[in-house]
Amino acid sequence: MLDQSNSYFDIKNRLVGRFKSSKVDEKISTLLQVAFDEAIKSENIVLTRDDQKRLKTQITTEFLDDLSKLLRGGQ
């Protein structure tokens, strides 16, 4: 059992802080951007900037939703 100084929320907050200081979100964002750019290029798809932004947002959102479900054990 966790003592008061190491409550679940304290531990969670410290770990989230580490993720943020390690810029995990930026690394994931960059990885997704590169994958999107490579896919568009390999498919020879020509899109306006607005369409690219919209499509990337939709694909990224869907991908992250699926990943979140996977991380929760398929719930």
N, C-alpha and C positions, 0 to 999 in steps of 0.2 A: 504494500500500500504506500502511496506517495504521502510524504509529510507536507505540511502547509506551505513551506518555501519551494516545494517542487510540485505544485498542483498541476494537474493536466493542462490547464490554461496557461500557466507560466511556462511550462515546457513547450507547448505549442507556439506561444508568442516568441520564445527564444529561437526556436527552429525556423519560424517564418522570417524572423530578423536575419538569420544566417542566409536563408535563401535570397532575401532581398539584397543583402550586402554582397553576395556572390553574383548578383545580377542574373540569376537563373531565368527570370522572365525575359530579359533581353536576349539571352542565348537561345531560348526557345523561339522567340519572335524572329530572330535572324535565321534560324534553321528552317522555320516555316516559310519565310520569305524566299530563301534560296531554293527550296523545294518547289515552291509555286513558280518562280521564274524559270527554273529548269523544265518544269512540266509544260509551261506555256511555249517555251522555245522548242522543245522536242516535238510538240504537236503542231508547230507552225501556226499558232493562233495569233491573229492580229486583233487587238482590242483597243478601244480608247482608254485613256487613263482612268476615266470614271468607271468604265465597265471592268477594267482590271481591278480597281480598288473594291468595287462591289463584289466581284466574283471571289477575290482573295478573302474578303471579310466573311462571305458565306461559307466558303470551303474551310477556312480556319475555324470558324465557329462550330461547324459540324464536326470537324476533326477533334477539337478540344472537348466537345460534348461527349463524343464516343470514347475518348481517352479517359475522361472523368468517370464515365460508367465502368470502364474496364478497371480503373484503379479502385473503385468502390466494390469490386467483386462481381461485376455484371448486373448490378441492381438496376 
